Amino acid sequence: MSLLCQAQFKNFKFENLYTVDGLSSSTCLTIFQDSEGFMWFCTIDGLNKYNGYEFEVYKSILNDKSSISNNRINAIVDGADGNLWMFKT
């Protein structure tokens, strides 16, 4: 028995993103795409949201409870409640 498999998309576009492009660190631990299409890069120096053109960087700010609690984010998931959940393990 033989099985023929073919990928649905033949032309993928890959783009390298660097700190000169706005990424907060070249050490990326996790990459995640949310339900709205935004790409999230969890790094050792902040959480980075990429809209396809530019980065928005989230970092921990001392004594600011509205900022992220730690600059090192190891994982991110889309919660059933519509929120993104970030983890430092």
C-alpha positions in Angstrom: 0.0 0.0 0.0 1.4 3.4 -0.9 0.3 6.7 0.5 0.7 10.1 -1.3 1.0 13.1 0.9 1.1 16.7 -0.2 1.4 19.9 1.8 -1.5 22.3 1.5 0.7 25.3 1.0 3.7 25.2 -1.3 5.1 28.7 -1.0 6.0 29.7 2.6 7.6 33.0 3.3 10.2 33.1 6.0 11.6 36.2 7.5 14.4 36.6 10.0 13.8 39.1 12.8 16.6 40.6 14.8 17.2 43.0 17.7 17.9 45.7 15.2 14.2 45.2 14.0 13.0 45.8 17.6 13.1 42.4 19.1 14.2 42.8 22.8 16.6 39.9 22.8 18.1 37.5 20.4 17.4 34.6 22.8 13.9 33.6 22.0 12.3 30.8 24.2 8.9 30.5 22.6 7.0 31.8 19.6 3.2 31.9 19.6 0.5 33.2 17.2 -2.7 34.3 18.9 -6.2 34.1 17.6 -6.0 37.6 16.1 -2.8 36.7 14.1 -0.3 38.6 16.3 3.0 36.8 16.8 4.4 36.8 20.4 8.1 36.2 21.1 8.9 35.2 24.6 12.5 36.1 25.3 14.9 36.3 28.2 14.5 40.1 28.1 10.8 40.8 27.7 7.7 39.8 25.9 7.5 40.9 22.3 4.3 41.4 20.3 4.8 41.5 16.5 2.1 42.8 14.1 3.9 42.0 11.0 5.6 45.4 10.8 6.9 46.3 14.2 7.4 45.1 17.8 5.7 46.2 20.9 7.9 45.2 23.9 6.6 44.4 27.4 9.0 44.5 30.2 8.9 44.2 34.0 8.9 47.6 35.7 9.9 47.8 39.3 6.9 48.7 41.6 4.5 48.8 38.6 1.8 46.1 39.1 0.4 46.7 35.6 3.7 45.5 34.0 4.6 41.9 33.4 6.1 40.3 36.6 9.3 39.0 35.0 11.3 39.8 31.8 11.9 36.1 31.2 8.8 34.5 29.7 9.1 30.8 29.0 5.7 29.9 27.6 2.5 31.6 26.4 -1.0 30.1 25.6 -4.4 31.3 24.5 -6.8 30.8 27.3 -10.4 29.7 26.9 -11.4 33.0 28.5 -9.9 35.0 25.6 -6.8 36.0 27.6 -3.2 35.2 26.9 -1.5 33.4 29.8 2.3 33.7 30.2 4.4 31.5 32.3 7.9 31.6 33.8 8.8 28.1 34.8 
